[in-house]
Amino acid sequence: MTRLILASLSLLGGWGGLAKAQAGDTAVPAYGAIHAAGNVANHPDPSLRYRVAFETMRAAPDPAQINPSLERAARFMNLLAADGIHPAIGDVVVIVYGPATPSVLSDAAYRARFGRDNPNTGLLGALRKAGVSIEVCSYALSGQKIERDAVADGVQIDLSAMVTLANLQLRGWAVIH
């Protein structure tokens, strides 16, 4: 009975955009799962230009796990997509530094460091395909003794996470920590 009610609400649009997400309207498939949530406030606003930077400095607790901060960026993109909002390419930026830096290693470099392929490889590719810019701090690379050629394809190396975050904020980006 509960399933029938939930299905009816979904078909009638009773859950707004989040019901659409259940039907497959996602920006980052297979990552950043969202759920239907009825009677909630502050849905994405289609009149806004979403320019958002994700400060990504925490590592996964285990090198075999996906970085939860990268997963959050995917969830954000999927929440927007559920309401039909797709930010322009480069309007969502993930800035990686600190302990999270190995999250953007190529599979070969990750394997050399942790004995396994990078669990974030698929997620990084899916985020890029959704138009998210992935950037890493050159100071973090140096501090963790990571060579530039060890960084995964498609990841931009920035001078400094601090400079990138300041530049983006001064240009109007919201920062999610």
Backbone as a ProteinNet text record, in pm:
[ID]
protein_1_A
[PRIMARY]
MTRLILASLSLLGGWGGLAKAQAGDTAVPAYGAIHAAGNVANHPDPSLRYRVAFETMRAAPDPAQINPSLERAARFMNLLAADGIHPAIGDVVVIVYGPATPSVLSDAAYRARFGRDNPNTGLLGALRKAGVSIEVCSYALSGQKIERDAVADGVQIDLSAMVTLANLQLRGWAVIH
[TERTIARY]
81.9	0	87.4	191.4	280.6	345.6	388.6	451.3	355.3	228.6	128.3	110.1	105	90.4	212.3	331.8	454.4	462.1	424.7	427	326.5	209.2	108.3	157.6	216.6	271.5	376.9	459.7	565.3	506.7	406.7	345.8	271.4	213.3	139.5	229.5	357.8	450.2	448.7	397	384.8	517.9	626.6	756.7	844.5	785.1	862.3	973.4	1081.2	1194	1258.9	1255.5	1323.2	1255.7	1128.1	1061.8	1116.2	1148.2	1204.6	1339.1	1416.8	1548.4	1537.3	1430.9	1410.5	1396.3	1350.6	1331.1	1459.4	1569.8	1696.3	1753.7	1692.7	1747	1860.9	1978.3	2094.7	2206.3	2287.8	2401.8	2523.8	2533.7	2650.4	2600.1	2567.9	2512.7	2607.4	2550.7	2620.6	2691	2684.4	2748.5	2655.4	2676.2	2600.1	2451.8	2416.9	2276.3	2193.8	2074.4	1978.9	1852.5	1764.7	1639.2	1523.6	1406	1286.3	1259.5	1226.2	1198	1080.3	967.5	848.5	845	768.6	747	876.3	964.3	1090.6	1102.2	1180.4	1200.9	1334.4	1356	1482.5	1523.6	1433.7	1470.6	1563.9	1637	1718.7	1631.9	1688.1	1615.4	1661.3	1573.4	1613.9	1649.5	1615.6	1650.1	1793.9	1860.1	1996.6	2099.5	2214.8	2329.2	2412.8	2420	2493.2	2641.5	2717.7	2863.2	2914.2	2961.4	2991.9	3128.1	3205.3	3335.8	3327.1	3370.6	3376.5	3518.9	3538.2	3668	3684.8	3778.4	3795.9	3932.5	3935.1	4062.8	4067.2	3955.7	3953.8	3969	4045.5	4062.2	3956.7	3934.5	3850.2	3921.9	3847.9	3913	3999.3	3971	4043.3	4076.2	4201	4236	4156.7	4082.3	3999.7	3861.6	3832.8	3701.3	3705.8	3590.3	3574.2	3581.4	3641.1	3649	3508	3463.7	3327.5	3303.1	3405.7	3387.7	3361.2	3424.1	3395.4	3252.5	3212.7	3076.2	2973.8	3005.6	2916.1	2897.4	3003.6	2992.1	2899.1	2908.7	2819.7	2675.4	2653.8	2518.7	2460.3	2541.5	2496.3	2451.3	2533.1	2498.4	2368.8	2350.2	2229.1	2106.3	2123.6	2012.1	1967.3	2061.6	2026.5	1958.1	2014.7	1959.4	1817.2	1789.6	1655.7	1550.3	1590.1	1498.7	1524.3	1593.3	1614	1719.4	1807.1	1911.2	2044.5	2110.7	2240.6	2337.2	2424.1	2518.5	2605.9	2649.2	2739.4	2871.1	2938	3067.7	3161.6	3222.5	3315.9	3253.2	3120.4	3055.4	3058.7	3084	3104.6	3248.7	3321.2	3464.2	3491.5	3570.5	3618	3765.5	3801.7	3940.7	3995.9	4094.4	4149.4	4284	4301.6	4429.8	4436.7	4547.5	4565	4559.6	4506.2	4500.5	4421.6	4335.2	4256	4335.3	4453.4	4530.6	4547.8	4578.9	4592.4	4465.2	4351.8	4225.9	4229.7	4319.2	4323.6	4443.5	4502.4	4613.2	4561.6	4645.5	4613.4	4610.4	4549.1	4544.6	4685.3	4776	4912.2	4981.2	4968.4	5032.1	4965.9	4835.7	4763.2	4804.5	4816.6	4857.9	4997.4	5086.7	5222.9	5223.9	5132.3	5127.5	5046.1	4933.3	4839.7	4815.7	4878.3	4864.1	4732.7	4661.9	4534.3	4502.4	4411.2	4367.2	4294.1	4292.6	4226.1	4074	4009.9	3864.9	3787.1	3854.2	3790.2	3792.4	3861.6	3878.3	3745.1	3653	3522.3	3445	3450	3379.5	3439	3570.9	3635.5	3591	3589.5	3546.2	3399.6	3314.7	3172.1	3148.8	3223.2	3211.4	3254	3366	3412.6	3310.6	3253	3152.4	3029.9	3000.7	2887.7	2924.3	3048.9	3090	3160.9	3190.4	3259.2	3409.2	3471.2	3615.6	3682.1	3777.8	3852.3	3989.9	4027	4153.6	4227.3	4359.3	4441.2	4548.7	4583.3	4681.8	4824.8	4907	5045.4	5125.6	5091.6	5160.4	5126.7	5003.2	4964.3	5037.1	5049.2	5124	5267.7	5330	5468.4	5480.7	5389.2	5393.3	5376.5	5303.8	5282.6	5374.9	5472.9	5572.7	5506.3	5414.4	5343.4	5389.3	5441.9	5486	5364.9	5382.6	5273.4	5220.5	5309.2	5264.5	5190	5181.2	5105.3	4957.9	4925	4787.4	4704.9	4582.8	4493.8	4467.7	4446.2	4411	4284.6	4283.2	4165.7	4161	4257.9	4263.6	4359.3	4311.3	4392.2	4477.8	4604.3	4693.7	4696.8	4652.1	4650.2	4771.1	4806.6	4916.3	4890.7	4776.2	4747.6	4597.3	4553.5	4411.4	4363.9	4449.1	4411.2	4383.9	4470	4452.3	4328.1	4311.2	4194.1	4065.9	4059.6	3939.2	3913.9	4017.6	4000.8	3952	4015	3974.6	3827.3	3788	3649.8	3551.2	3583	3492.4	3479.2	3589	3584	3507.8	3497.3	3421.1	3275.9	3237.8	3097.8	3063.8	3159.3	3130.5	3096.8	3003.1	2976	3072.5	3120.4	3212.9	3143.1	3149.1	3095.5	3214.5	3219.6	3330.6	3302.5
-118.6	0	126.6	124.5	240.3	265.3	158	173.1	236	195.6	249.5	399.8	440.6	583.3	659.9	607.2	673.7	683.9	578.7	580.6	682.7	691.1	788	930.3	958.1	1091.3	1127.4	1029.8	1053.1	1086	1009.3	1031.3	1164.1	1204.6	1330.5	1450.6	1426.2	1536.2	1586.8	1509.5	1551.6	1572.1	1527.1	1544.4	1639.8	1712.6	1811.7	1746.9	1819.1	1775.2	1649	1624.1	1506	1378.6	1383.4	1266.3	1238.5	1345	1326.6	1256.1	1283.4	1221.5	1071	1023.2	880.5	816.7	896.3	844.9	847.5	894.5	888.4	1022	1134.6	1265.2	1300.4	1248.9	1275.2	1332.4	1413.7	1471.6	1382	1309.8	1225.7	1084	1006.5	872.6	784.2	702.6	604.5	666.1	797.5	863.8	971.5	1007.7	1117	1089.7	972.8	933.5	1037.4	1061.1	1148.8	1068.4	1121.5	1053	1151.7	1098.1	1180.9	1232.2	1359	1419.2	1513.6	1475.2	1558.2	1660.7	1767.2	1868.7	1930.3	1971.7	2035.1	2171.2	2256.8	2391.5	2399.9	2513.3	2545.1	2447.6	2428.2	2352	2437.6	2377.6	2458.1	2560.3	2677.5	2788.7	2806.3	2778.2	2787.7	2929.6	3030.5	3168	3204.5	3117	3144	3081.5	3144.7	3084.1	3018.5	2887.3	2813.8	2811.1	2895.2	2899.6	2861.4	2738.5	2680.8	2614.6	2637.9	2573.2	2479.8	2356.8	2258.9	2252	2291	2282	2136.6	2068.4	1924.9	1899.7	1887.2	1868.6	1743.4	1675.8	1553.8	1430.8	1336.6	1209.9	1110.7	1008.1	897.7	827.7	770.6	703.4	583.9	529.3	412.1	437.6	413.5	439.6	356.7	256.4	176.2	239.7	346.9	410.9	537.9	571.6	696.3	812.8	921.9	1041.1	1097.7	1109.8	1157.7	1301.7	1383.7	1521.4	1524.3	1436	1425.8	1375	1281.7	1227.5	1338.7	1430.2	1543	1632.1	1655.8	1736.9	1668.9	1537.7	1462.7	1472.8	1463.2	1475	1613.4	1716.6	1852.2	1861.5	1811	1815.5	1738.4	1624.8	1545.5	1615	1683.7	1760.1	1869.6	1938.7	2041.7	1979.3	1871.4	1805.9	1755.6	1712.6	1663.7	1772.3	1898	2009.4	2075.1	2004.8	2051.6	2159.9	2173.1	2276.3	2210.1	2261.3	2208.6	2326.2	2346.5	2458.9	2453.3	2569.5	2578.4	2507.9	2460.6	2395.4	2490.1	2441.3	2519.5	2603.9	2608.1	2684.2	2610.3	2482	2406.1	2356.9	2388.8	2359.6	2279.5	2175.2	2100.1	2132.6	2189.4	2225.5	2126.4	2048.7	1941.2	1983	1961.3	1990.5	1916	1931.5	1867.2	1715.7	1649.4	1502.8	1442.2	1520.9	1469.4	1461.1	1519.7	1530.2	1397	1285.8	1159.8	1114.7	1174.5	1138.1	1164	1253.1	1287.9	1225.9	1124.7	1054.3	966.3	945	847.4	708.8	614	477.8	423.5	446.1	393.1	454	585.2	651.3	609.8	593.6	550.7	408.7	324	184.1	179	263.8	266.7	310.3	396.1	449.6	363	307.8	236.9	90.8	42.7	-97.5	-132.4	-34.1	-58.3	59	36.7	146.9	251.5	373	483	461.4	449.3	428.5	551.3	664.4	788.9	810.6	726.1	746.9	762.4	672.2	679.1	803.9	838.4	956.4	1084.4	1092.8	1209.8	1226.3	1116.7	1121.8	1162	1109.2	1142.1	1289.1	1340.8	1482.4	1570.5	1535.5	1614.2	1609.8	1492.7	1478.6	1566.2	1587.4	1672.7	1820.6	1852.8	1991.5	2048.7	1963.2	2008	2016.3	2125.8	2142.2	2084.9	1995	1935.4	1999.9	2060.5	2132.2	2090	2083.5	2042.3	2147.5	2164.3	2262.8	2213	2292.8	2252.6	2242.7	2323.5	2315.5	2185.5	2140.6	2012.5	1897.8	1906.6	1803.6	1798.2	1912.9	1919.5	1866.8	1910	1868.3	1718.2	1655.2	1509.9	1433.6	1504.9	1444	1369.2	1439.9	1385.8	1465.8	1394.8	1459.1	1501.2	1606.2	1657.1	1551.2	1468	1366.4	1250.7	1249.6	1147.1	1184.2	1307.3	1354.8	1298	1258.6	1199.8	1297.7	1243.7	1325.4	1405.3	1528.4	1612.1	1692.1	1670.2	1746	1863	1983.2	2103.5	2126.3	2158.7	2190.6	2342.6	2389.4	2532.1	2567.6	2694.3	2740.1	2703.5	2744.6	2726.8	2721	2630.7	2623.5	2754.5	2817.5	2945	3051.4	3060.8	3160.4	3127.7	3001.4	2960.7	2993.4	2956	2983.7	3133.7	3211.8	3357.6	3414.9	3374	3423	3392.3	3267.9	3228.6	3303.7	3316.3	3388.5	3535.1	3596.9	3736.8	3754.4	3647.4	3651.1	3606.1	3574.7	3542.5	3397.4	3307.4	3168	3148	3060.8	3016.7	2903	2893.2	2786.3	2691.9	2564.5	2460.1	2386.2	2383.5	2320	2175.6
0	0	0	84	90.5	-45	-111.1	-242.7	-343	-336.7	-427.5	-403.5	-278	-246.3	-294.3	-266.8	-308.4	-460.7	-528.7	-675.4	-728.2	-666.4	-708.7	-689	-572.5	-547.2	-651.2	-681.9	-779.4	-916.6	-959.3	-1089.8	-1096.2	-986.6	-983.4	-961.8	-941.5	-920.5	-777.9	-686.6	-548.2	-478	-535	-472.1	-550.8	-640.1	-714.3	-794	-808.5	-889.7	-839.9	-708.9	-659.1	-707.6	-736	-792.5	-932.3	-1006.8	-1140.2	-1133.6	-1028.9	-1017	-1007.8	-948.5	-936.9	-1075.6	-1171.6	-1306.9	-1389	-1329.8	-1399.6	-1441.7	-1403.6	-1440.1	-1344.8	-1373.9	-1290.2	-1376.4	-1314	-1384.3	-1373.9	-1261.8	-1234.8	-1203.3	-1306.7	-1284.5	-1202.3	-1117.4	-1033.8	-913.1	-896.8	-782.9	-728.4	-602	-542.5	-535	-481.3	-473.2	-397.7	-448.7	-381.5	-356.1	-273.3	-244.6	-253.3	-273.7	-277.2	-136.7	-126.8	3.6	-11.7	43.6	35.2	147.7	126	228.7	279.3	190.5	230.1	162.1	222.5	169.4	96.1	30.8	-35	-143.9	-238.3	-357.7	-443.1	-536.6	-627.6	-700.5	-722.5	-783	-928.1	-1023.3	-1163.9	-1208.7	-1129.6	-1167.6	-1127.8	-1052.7	-1007.9	-1101	-1108.2	-1175.4	-1065.7	-1066.3	-963.4	-997.4	-928.2	-939.3	-800.2	-788.7	-657.9	-660.4	-554.6	-537.1	-417.7	-436.9	-329	-276.8	-153.1	-87	-43.3	-106	-85.7	-24.5	108	176	262.3	278.1	359.6	270.8	320.4	249.4	297.5	219.6	264.9	380.1	473.9	587.4	546.9	429.7	380.2	233.2	188.6	47.9	-52.9	-6.5	-96.4	-117.1	-43.6	-51.3	-136.8	-191.8	-266.4	-168.2	-212.6	-129.4	-108.9	17.6	42.6	-2.7	-8.1	-55.6	-206.2	-280.7	-423.6	-443.9	-360.1	-366.2	-338.2	-246.3	-216.6	-338.5	-411.6	-532.8	-632.8	-644.5	-733.9	-685.2	-555.6	-500.6	-531.7	-516	-546.2	-692.3	-782.8	-925	-951.9	-884.5	-903	-843.6	-730.8	-673	-769.4	-828.9	-926.5	-1048.3	-1099.6	-1218.5	-1193.6	-1071	-1038.6	-1058.2	-1043.2	-1067.5	-1202.6	-1290.3	-1426.2	-1441.7	-1343.1	-1347.8	-1380	-1482.9	-1524.8	-1537.2	-1435.6	-1440.9	-1565.8	-1608.4	-1723.8	-1691.2	-1794.2	-1776.5	-1702.7	-1596.3	-1517.1	-1407.9	-1400	-1293.2	-1159.7	-1162.1	-1038.6	-1042.4	-935	-927.4	-800.2	-812.7	-697.3	-681.6	-566.2	-539.2	-437.6	-479.9	-397.8	-341	-210.1	-145.8	-13.7	56.8	186.8	175.8	279	278.9	162.7	97.8	-15	-144.6	-148.6	-272.8	-346.9	-280.2	-355.4	-426.7	-394.1	-460.1	-609.9	-655.1	-797.8	-869.3	-810.2	-875.9	-989.7	-1088.6	-1193.4	-1128.1	-1195.6	-1140.4	-1116	-1209.2	-1194.6	-1071.4	-1053.6	-939.2	-808.4	-810.6	-689.6	-652.1	-755.8	-734.1	-673.6	-720.1	-666.5	-520.1	-485.4	-348.8	-253.9	-303.1	-214.9	-252.3	-360.5	-398.1	-465	-514.1	-582.5	-673.1	-769.1	-855.3	-772.3	-822.3	-754	-757.3	-640.2	-639	-686.9	-700.1	-742.5	-893	-967.2	-1110.8	-1183.9	-1162.1	-1227.9	-1189	-1061.5	-1012.2	-1071.2	-1076.6	-1137.1	-1282.5	-1356.3	-1495.9	-1509.1	-1421.8	-1426.4	-1391.1	-1293.4	-1258.6	-1376.3	-1438	-1553.7	-1666.9	-1689.5	-1795.7	-1766.2	-1637.5	-1596.9	-1601	-1639.2	-1651.1	-1530.3	-1432.5	-1311.3	-1339.9	-1298.9	-1312.1	-1187.5	-1206.2	-1094.9	-1094.7	-981.4	-971.2	-845.1	-853.3	-739.2	-713.9	-589	-544.1	-568.8	-635.1	-660.5	-530.1	-431.1	-302	-230.5	-244.2	-184.6	-254.5	-386.9	-459	-407.5	-397.7	-350.4	-207.7	-121.3	18.4	35.9	-55.7	-47.3	-141.3	-194.8	-285.1	-401	-464.8	-581.6	-703.2	-801.6	-925.6	-1008.6	-1086.1	-1169.6	-1266.5	-1319.5	-1415.7	-1349.9	-1216.9	-1145.2	-1131.2	-1165.1	-1154.3	-1269.7	-1239.8	-1340.6	-1454.3	-1572.6	-1689.3	-1659.4	-1707.3	-1692	-1563	-1474.2	-1349.4	-1370.2	-1343	-1359.6	-1235.9	-1255.9	-1144.5	-1129.1	-1012.7	-981.5	-895.8	-895.6	-811.5	-666.2	-613.1	-471.6	-450.1	-363.2	-330.2	-269.5	-187.8	-126.2	-231.4	-331	-436.5	-519.2	-554.1	-632	-557	-428.6	-349.8	-337.7	-313.5	-304.4	-437.3	-548.2	-680	-707.6	-681.9	-710.6	-621.8	-492.7	-403.2	-444	-480.8	-522.7	-653.6	-731.1	-856.7	-836.9	-712.1	-684	-660.9	-659.6	-633.6	-486.1	-457.8	-321.2	-292.4	-168.7	-131.4	-34.8	-66.8	20.7	80.3	211.3	283.1	311.8
[MASK]
+++++++++++++++++++++++++++++++++++++++++++++++++++++++++++++++++++++++++++++++++++++++++++++++++++++++++++++++++++++++++++++++++++++++++++++++++++++++++++++++++++++++++++++++++

